[in-house]
């Protein structure tokens, strides 16, 4: 077996699952953006058997992801699909839940905007969007370690960096999403939960 393991995923999968258990309690089909090593997909699908979990990632990350899911994935975990958030429209059927972890600070801001456009197009109503990772609030980092991490990201790629919650929430609002919860998580991360409410006939 050649797939890799992320220590961060091993540490955070338990706390994230506690939030997703409630956030996705009434969901049926989840699309995960940027599934990476597949550790989250395997763990969450195993512990949330009422969900059909669809992992995805860019082409260069699919081989290891496929291998882990083939060896460890439960029956409700689908084979991963290739998905680049910048290539709209996304090649997926509508879902009532989306999840992504530690992706927004890695991609460029244009890709973050494309991600939310994609979310708006595939997330059904009612629907839930959960995003895990570090965020700034009112232009300030929540910890010195996050500030240092942001400097590292921007030195490596000037288009990446820890995102401002207010700007991300603006993109969510433009897609008809409303913030439900902002959870403090270990290692100075957050788990943001948005809801796309059902359209009530006039």
C-alpha positions, 0 to 999 in steps of 0.5 A: 500500500502506497497511500500516505497518512497525514498526522493532522488528519488523525488528530482532527478527525475526531473533533470534526466528526463530533460537529458533522454528526449534528450538521449532517444529521438530516443529510443524505449525500455529501460531496467532499472537496479536496479529499487528500489522503482520504483519512477524513472520507474513510473515518466520516463515512464509517461513522455516518453510515446514513450518508453516501460520501463522495470524495474528490480531488485533483487528478494528481492526488487521486492514485493514493486516494483511490488506494486508501478507499479501496482498502479501507472504505466502507460501502457508503464511501464512493470511489473518488472522482476528479474535481478541480474547483476552477473547472465549472460546471462541476461534474457531479449530481446535486448533493444536500451536503458539502465538506472541505478541510484545509483547502481555502488557504492552499488555493488562490483567491480566484479558486476560492471564488470558484469553489463557492460558485460550484457550491451554489450550483450543486448544493440542493435546498435545503443543504449544508456546507461545512468548511474546516481550517484557519481563518482571520477575523476582522483582519486579525489572526486568532493566534501567533501560530496562525500568523506564522503559518500565514507568512509561510503560505504567502512566502511559498505562494503569494496567492495562498494564505489564511482567509478572512472570515468576512470575505468568505462569508460574503461569498457564501451569502452570494450563493444563498447560504446563511451561517449557522455555526462557527465552532472553535476547533483544536490547533486554532482552527474553525469549523464553519457551518452554513445552511442553504434554506429551502425556498418557501413558496410565496 
